[in-house]
């Protein structure tokens, strides 16, 4: 069985695939590549398994994918893969949910602290030879603040745990959340329908978003949500840039003095390194990272090991672990 890996992938995963008996072909030059380049490589290598991280796999990339039987997203979301196109070719799409939850929760708390204490601004001033304790000694402090967690899946749950360690009051919202499951999480029930979101926003001193990307969450957080937020509140997004209407966020930052901690953007590059400008990150009070929330050594090793587990089950038994389109595939 040939496994083609596009994007960086941990050595523990590569060795695990080789020990499984797979022929491993890794081509990191295709990270962020156009569909036709990926299609040509698939046609050349003839893999049964394609492993990707952030590189997009649109329909065109699967144009010559007769050999391909399985795509593994080495991460949780599959919005960078055209799942309907894969399904039409009877290709299974599996992911590795929850493996990066702790890493994303950690950067979420880091961005929340950055918003409150303006740590990046303090570093910039200090490096420029400026001492300004009067300006920077104005943090609210997180203890006792109310944090709204929108999306209470694996990542949201890890954020809740850490927020409670900071003695924050947490309100949870999730499409599957109930009063009972909110009690189990130790959070206030904030609803499970989009119409509940403005009321949640009005209660919170800070909001953090943990929703999957996709058509049903595109610009899920928009003008109506920001209009309900408290002036001067903190807004964190470490999920997907597409979930937030970024123009509406910029308007709210300017009009209401919101501070934002962002790891994702609606116009971020697909390549690992590229020139980039963002009208959002240029605003005062916005603190940004490089979609690096899941990119700790611990998380990437766990994702690689889970990828090997998924491929192992497929190779040995044909079982599809974490498959997002299993019910739509034809028997082989």
Residue, then its C-alpha position, 0 to 999 in steps of 0.5 A: x500500500x502506497x501512502x502519499x503525504x503532502x505537508x509536513x508530517x511527524x517522523x513518528x508517523x512516517x516510521x509508523x506507516x513504514x512499520x505497517x508495511x506502507x511505501x511512504x512518499x512524502x512531497x512537502x513541495x506540494x504543500x499549498x499547491x494548486x489542484x492540478x499539481x496535486x492531481x499530477x502527483x497522485x497520478x504519478x505515485x498511485x497512492x491508496x492513501x493520501x495524508x494532508x494537513x492544511x493543503x486544500x484537496x479540491x475536486x480537481x486534485x482528485x481528477x486522476x485519483x483512480x488508485x486512491x481509496x482513503x484521504x486522512x486529514x492529519x487534524x480535526x476539521x475537513x473543510x480543506x477537503x472537498x468531501x462530496x468530490x471524494x465521495x463521488x469517487x468512492x474515496x473515504x475521508x477520515x480525520x483525527x479529532x481531539x488530538x490537538x484539543x489541548x494545544x488549541x486550548x492553550x493558545x486560546x488562553x494565551x490570546x485571552x491573556x494577550x488581550x487582557x494584559x497586552x503582552x505583545x504591545x508591552x514586548x514591542x515597546x520594551x524592545x523599542x526602548x520604551x518604559x510605559x508602566x502607566x499605559x500597560x498596568x490597566x489589565x482587568x484580570x481574568x478572575x471573575x470575568x464571564x467567558x462565553x465558549x461557543x462550540x463545546x466539542x473536544x477543544x471547547x471542553x479543554x478551554x472550559x477546564x482552563x478557564x475554570x482554573x482561572x476562576x472565570x465564570x463560563x457560559x457554554x453554547x453548542x448545537x448539541x448542548x443541553x441543560x444537563x450536559x451544561x451541568x456536567x461541564x460545570x458551565x451555565x447553559x447558553x443555548x443550542x440555537x443561533x438565535x440564542x447567541x446575542x443573549x450570550x454575547x451580552x452577558x460575556x466579558x470575553x468570547x471564544x469560538x470553537x466551531x468547525x469550518x464549513x457551509x453551515x458555519x460560514x460567517x456564523x458570527x456576524x454583525x448581530x453578534x458583535x452588536x450584542x457584545x459588551x464594549x471593551x470585551x475580548x473576542x478570540x477565534x482559534x477555529x476557522x477564519x470563515x466562521x467570522x465575518x471579519x469586516x463586521x469584526x473590524x467595525x466592532x473593534x473600531x466602534x466598541x473598543x473590542x480587543x481580539x485574539x486571532x489565530x485564523x483569518x479569512x484571507x490567510x495564505x495556504x502556503x506555510x510561508x508567504x507574504x501576507x497583509x490583513x486589515x484586521x491584524x493592523x488594527x490596535x487591540x488585535x493580537x494575532x498568531x499564524x494559525x499555529x494553535x494546533x502546532x505543538x510538538x505534543x499535538x503533532x505527535x498525537x495526530x501522527x500516531x492517530x493517523x497511523x491508527x486510522x491507516x492501520x485499521x483500514x489496511x488490516x480490516x477495511x474499517x474506517x475510523x473517524x470517517x466523515x462520509x462512511x454512510x455514503x460510500x459504496x462497498x468495494 
